[in-house]
Amino acid sequence: MKMSRAFGLVVVLLGLAGCGTTPSSIVEQPTTARPQAQPVQAAGNGAIYQAAAYRPLFEDRRARHVGDVLTIVINEKTQAGKKASSNGSKTGAIDSSISAVAGLPLKTFQGMGVKADSSTEYDDKSAINSSNTFSGNITVTVIEVLPNGNLAVAGEKQIALDKGTEYIRLSGVVQPDTIQAGNTVSSAKVADARIEYRTSAKLDSAEVMSWLARFFLSFIPL
């Protein structure tokens, strides 16, 4: 009795643990980075110039250093289709007879004929269509400045709703020349882009066969 209660408690705990499981990710690098420490310089304050608050007058605010942020405008739309068909046919016929020849035994079978017809047809058609749309914005962090000046970026956005948490993740490489006004970049201009939308709700788990069902189906033939 105690063993059954303990087993039931373990099952309940495993079920509760599964409710808060963070979904897997295709992003294989950190989603944020802190700015690198700048070397300390001697203060050169004056009546107007203050070293701590100085910014060049004509410097833009585009991301260029580790820890800087920029906004990726996600506008992904894919559509693919495939259509194939094949057919074939085969026919055959046999027509033969035994002629009446004098002097041969088995006179009864002379003059009999054999006739057979066969026909086979094959027709196969298939069509596949796929369409996906993903739009939105996500602000990412520069996690590395590559030797050629390109920016390796990554970021994650979490949105907690009533039934679970939604995860939007993105990583890739941005060329500084593609950064537009407002410090934004189109997702179409991100190289090696990995964009994903996941949720911790039961919608994903409902589409996956349970481990117990997979165990039995691994050796039970259908």
N, C-alpha and C positions, 0 to 999 in steps of 0.2 A: 504493500500500500504506500509506504513511504517512498519506495523507489519510483512508483508511477507519479506521485506528486512532484518529486524532484525532476523527473523527466519533463513533466508538463510545465514546470517553472522555467526550465532551460529553454524550451520551445518558445514560451511567451517572451522571454528576454531577448532571444534571437530575433523574434518578429519585431519587437520594439526597436532593437538596434538597427534593423533594416529600414525603418521609417525615416531615420535621420541620416542615412548614408549619403555622402556626397557623390553625385554621378561621376563616372570616369570622364577623362578629358583627352583630347587629341593634342592639346597644347603641351609641349614637352620642355618648357623653360619657365623660369619664374615670371609671374605676371606683374611684378613691380620691382623697382630698384630705387634706392635712396641716392640723392646727389652726392657726388664725390667731394671730399673736403678740399677746399681751395687753400693754397699756401698763404700764410699770414703775411701781410705787407704792412710796413710802417705807415701809420696814419699821416696824411698830408692835408689836414683840414685847413680851410681858409675861411674868409668872411662869407663866401657863397658856396664854394666847393666843400662837400662832405664825402669822405671816402666810403663811409658805410652805406650811403644811399645813392651812390653814383651809378648812373646808367648812361651809356653813350646817347647823344641826342638823336642820331639817325639810326639807331639799332632797332630792328624789328623784334617781335616777340615770338618768332618761330622757334620750335624745339630744335636744339642742336647739341645739348649736353645730356649726360646720363642723369636721370631723375626729372628731366623736363617732360611735360605732358602735351599731347595733341589729340585731337578728336578725329576718329575714323567714322566716316559716313558710310554705313553699310547699305549697299543697294545691289544685292545679288539676285540675279534671275537666270535660271538655267532651264533649258527645254531640250529634250532629246526624243527621238522617235526612231523606230525600226520596223520595217515591214518586209516580210519574206513569204514566198510561196513556192511550192514545187509540186509537180505532178508527173505521173508516168503511167504507162499502160503496156500490156503484153497480151497478145492473143496467139493461139495455136490451134491447129486442126490436124486430125489423122483420118485418113480414108483409105482402107485397103480391103482386098477381097481375095479369096482363093479360087483360082480358075479350075474349071473341070478339065483334068488331064487324064487321058486314057492310060490304063496300066498302073495307076497309083492305088495303094491301099486306102482304107478309110474313105470310101466313096460318099459316105453320109456328109462329110464336112466340105466336100467340093461344092463350089458355088456360093459359100457363105461370105459375108462381108463384115468388116469392123469399121465403125465410124465414131470419132470422139472430137469434141470441141472444148476449148478452155479459154477463159478470158479473165484477166486481172487488171484492176485499175487502182491507182494511188493518187490521192490529192491531199495536200497539206498546206495550210495557211496560218500565219501568225502575225500579230501586230502588237507593238509595245510603244507606249507613250509615257513620258515622264516630264513633270513640270514642277519647279520649286521657286519660291519667292521668299527672300529674307531682306528686310529693311529695318533700319534703326541707326542709332548713334551709340558709340562707346568711346570713352576717353581712355587712352593708353599711356604708358610710361616708357620713355626711352631707357632701355636696360643695357645697351651697349652701343658705342660709336665705332663702326667698322673702319679699317684702315683707309678705305676709299671715300669715307665721309658719309656713307649710308647709315641709317639708324635702325637698329634692331629694336622693335617695340613689342610690347605685350601688355594685356590688361584683362581685367575681369570685372563684371558687374553682377551683383546679386540682388534679386528682387524677391522679397518675402511676401507671399500671398497667403490666403487662408488655408489652402490645402498643401502647401509645400513652398519650396524656394526655387526660383528660376535662376539659372546661371548662363550668362553670356560671356564667352571668352574669345579672345582674338590675339594672334601673334603673327609676326611677319617682319619684312624689311621695307623701309620707306626711304625713297630718294628725296633729299631735301628740296630739290627743284620742283617736286610735285605738291609740296605743301602750299595750300591756297590761303586766301585771306580768311582771317578768323582762326588760323592755325588748324585747319581741317584738311583731311586727305580722303579721297574716295577709296573705297575698298578695292575698286578695280585697279588702282595704282599701287597696291601693296603686293610685294613679291613674297613668294613662299607663304602665302596667307593661309592661316588655319583659323576658321571661323566656326563657332559652334553655339548651339542653343540647347541646353539641357535643363531638366527639371528633376527635383527629388520627390515629386508626387508619385502616386501609384499608377499614373498613366503609362510610364515606361515599363514598370515591373509587370503590368498586366499583359504586356506583349511578349514577355519572356517566360519560357517554361520553367517551372519550379525545379529545384535540384532533386527533389524526391521523384518527380515524374521522369526526369532525365535518367536517374539511376535505374528505374525499372525498365524504361524503354531501351537502355543500353544492352540488355540481354534478352528481352522479350520480343520475339519477332511479331511483326504486324501482319 
